Amino acid sequence: MEPRHQTLSRWARGTLLGPMITVWILITLAAGAESIEGLAGFVGLDGRFTDEWWLAMLLGSFWASTLAVSLVAMDVALLRVKLRRLPTGFRCWLGALLAPFAVALWQIALPGPSSIPMLVGITAATFVLAALSVRVLFGRRP
């Protein structure tokens, strides 16, 4: 049996870094594919990163950290009601890496907002539903 602190470490690493890695890769690929000069795309002629790439990485990091918090909250809630154990290893990483895509799928599936409060509610719902989806799909029963 693995010590509890190692299990928590393996869970936290995948849960917190997974969404970040996916978002950072997608932003970098999008920046590189933006233009014909995009062989370097996100790197300027002087070899420095462009301002647009830095801004996209900053905003994407905020978005991914919100998703990571949703994953942590969902894991704690599912653990509390004894529906799932904390995911570790491959299942944890796979679910966390796919979570940004789950958010996008839920945004497509849910109805479009007609007001600002509805936009806020639907946005929050996509994060919660995405976290629930990946944890149910890739989690383990107690």
N, C-alpha and C positions, 0 to 999 in steps of 0.2 A: 504494500500500500504506500502510495506516494505521500510525503508530508503535505499538510494543508497549505503551507506557504508556497510550495512549488506548484501546486495545482492552481492557486490564485494567480501566481506569476504567469503561468502558461495561458490562463484564461484572459488575464488583463492585457497581455502583450498582443494577442490576436484580436481581441475585441477593440482595443483602442487604435492599433496601427492599421488594421485591415481596411477600414473605410478611407483612411488617409492615403494609403498607398494607391488604391484604385483611383481616387480623385486626382492625385498628383500625376499619375500616368496618363489619365484621360486629358488633363489640362495640357500636359507637355506634348502629347500626340496632336491635340487640336491646334496648339500654337505652331508646331512644326508643319502641319498641313495647311496652314492659313494662306500661304502665298507660294508663288513659284520660287522665290528666293528661300523657300522654307527648308532647304537642306539643313540650314542652321535654324531657320524659323524663329526660335525663341532666343537665339543668340545674335546680337548685333554684329556689324562689321568689325568692330573693335574687340570682339570676343566677350563682351559683357551681356548679361541677360537684359532683355528689353523690359521697359516699364509695364507693358501690358501683361507679360508673362508673370512678373512679380505680383501685380495686382490680382490676376486670376488665381495665382497660388494662395494668396492671402485670403481671398473670399472663399475659395474652394476649401481651404483648411478650416475656416469657420463653419462652413456647411458640413464638412465631414466630422468635425468635432461634435456638432449637434447630433449627427447620426450615431456617433460613438456613445454619447450620453444616452440616447434612446435604447441602444443595444444593452448598455449596462443596466438601465432601469428595467428593461424587459427581462433580462436574465434574473435580476433580483426578484421581480414579481413572480416569474415562473418557478423560481426556486422556493419562494415563500409558500405558494399554493401547491408545491410538490408535484408539478406537472413535468418539469424538466430539471436535469442536473446542469451544472456549469459546463459549457462545452470547452474542450481543450483539444490541442493538437490540430490535426487536419480539418476536422469538422468545424472547429472554431474559426480557423483561418478562412476556410472556404465560405462559410456563412458571412463573415465580416467583409471579405473581399467582394462578395456579390450583393451586399446590402445597398450600395448606391444604385444598382440596377433595379433592385426591388422598389426603391423609392420612385424611380422613374416609371416603372410599371403601374404602381398604385396611383401616380399622378394622372396617368392616361385613363385608368379604370374609373376613378372617382369623377363625379360631375364637375363641370367648370363652375367657378364661383361667380355669384352675381353681386356681391358686396364685399367690402373690406373685411368685416368680421368673418364672413364665410370663407374668404381666402385664407385668413389666419387659421381657421378651424380645419380646413382641408389640408393645408400645409402641415399642420401638426399631426393630423390623422395619417398622412402618408408616411411620416417618420415612425409613428407607433405601429402602423400596419406592416411596414417593411421590416421593422425589428421583430415583430411577432412572427412574420412569415419565415424569415431565415432561421429563427431560433426553433420554430416547430419543425421545419424541413430538415435542418442539420443538427438538431439537438438530440439528446438521448433521454429516454425515460428514466425515472429514478429507480 
